[in-house]
Amino acid sequence: MSGPERITLAMTGASGAQYGLRLLDCLVREEREVHFLISKAAQLVMATETDVQLPAKPQAAQMFLTEYTGAAAGQIRVYGKEDWMSPVASGSGAPAAMVVVPCSTGTLSAIATGACNNLIERAADVTLKERRQLILVPREAPFSTIHLENMLKLSQMGAVILPAAPGFYHQPQTIDDLVDFVVARILNLLDIPQDMLPRWGEHHIGGEE
């Protein structure tokens, strides 16, 4: 199995709930263990942008997402915002990689300053301090100087900033194709197999004459 077996997936209150849900589905399909975190704002965005009505309580949300994705029992673990005893809160128990998608600029700022006011921020802080893989997927336009400074700071710390900016060279036909573009890029960074988007040059035939 290539890529991390255990991954922390956090969803915060930026637009783009579809990206997080699609990534969760792909991780389940690839038989990864997912430690799932979601902010209250992200739950509101999800209800606005999709037909998914995620229960507020962690245990109920875990049951819902397990059924929604067809995950095996225990494959998805959902934690509350102040569950400080969860594995993601400590370097000795946290997964090898964490993805925040979508990542609000407020969460971006909190991670950049080490705020740790909730479990999402703490989990990201742990990922940074343990020098593990942290992928942040902001969805905002335009970016302010503050946003850009925070992104630079986090990039210098080792985080990967992957804006939710789908490309068009694969000639997308649907919104799902655009979502898959971003999710495929995340999976590539995690070194997890995906068949949604060919890697650049994968099917290229020819060469210099």
NORCOR-V539558 format. One record per backbone hydrogen bond with DSSP energy under -0.5 kcal/mol. CO is the residue of the C=O (numbers start at 0). NH is the residue of the N-H. Records with the same first field share a line. If there is no record, write none. Layout:
# NORCOR-V539558
CO: NH ; NH
This chain:
# NORCOR-V539558
4: 32
5: 95 ; 96
6: 8 ; 34
7: 9 ; 98
8: 36
9: 100
10: 38
11: 13
15: 18 ; 19
16: 20
17: 21
18: 22
19: 23
20: 24
21: 25
22: 26
23: 27
24: 28
25: 29
26: 31
27: 30
31: 33
32: 6 ; 34
33: 35 ; 76
34: 8
35: 78
36: 10
38: 42
39: 43
40: 44
41: 45
42: 46
43: 47
44: 48
45: 49
50: 52
51: 53
56: 60
57: 61
58: 62
59: 63
60: 64
61: 65
62: 66
63: 67
64: 68
65: 69 ; 70
71: 74 ; 75
74: 33
76: 35
79: 82
80: 118
81: 83
82: 85
85: 88
86: 89
89: 92 ; 93
95: 132
96: 7
97: 134
98: 9 ; 100
99: 136
101: 11 ; 103
102: 138
103: 107
104: 108
105: 109
106: 110
107: 111
108: 112
109: 113 ; 114
110: 113
117: 121
118: 122
119: 123
120: 124
121: 125
122: 126
123: 127
124: 128
125: 129
126: 131
127: 130
132: 97
133: 159
134: 99
135: 137 ; 161
136: 101 ; 102
137: 163
138: 14
143: 147
144: 148
145: 149
146: 150
147: 151
148: 152
149: 153
150: 154
151: 155
152: 156
153: 157 ; 158
154: 157
158: 160
159: 135 ; 161
160: 162
162: 164
167: 170
173: 177
174: 178
175: 179
176: 180
177: 181
178: 182
179: 183
180: 184
181: 185
182: 186
183: 187
184: 188
185: 189
186: 190 ; 191
187: 190
189: 3
198: 201
200: 203
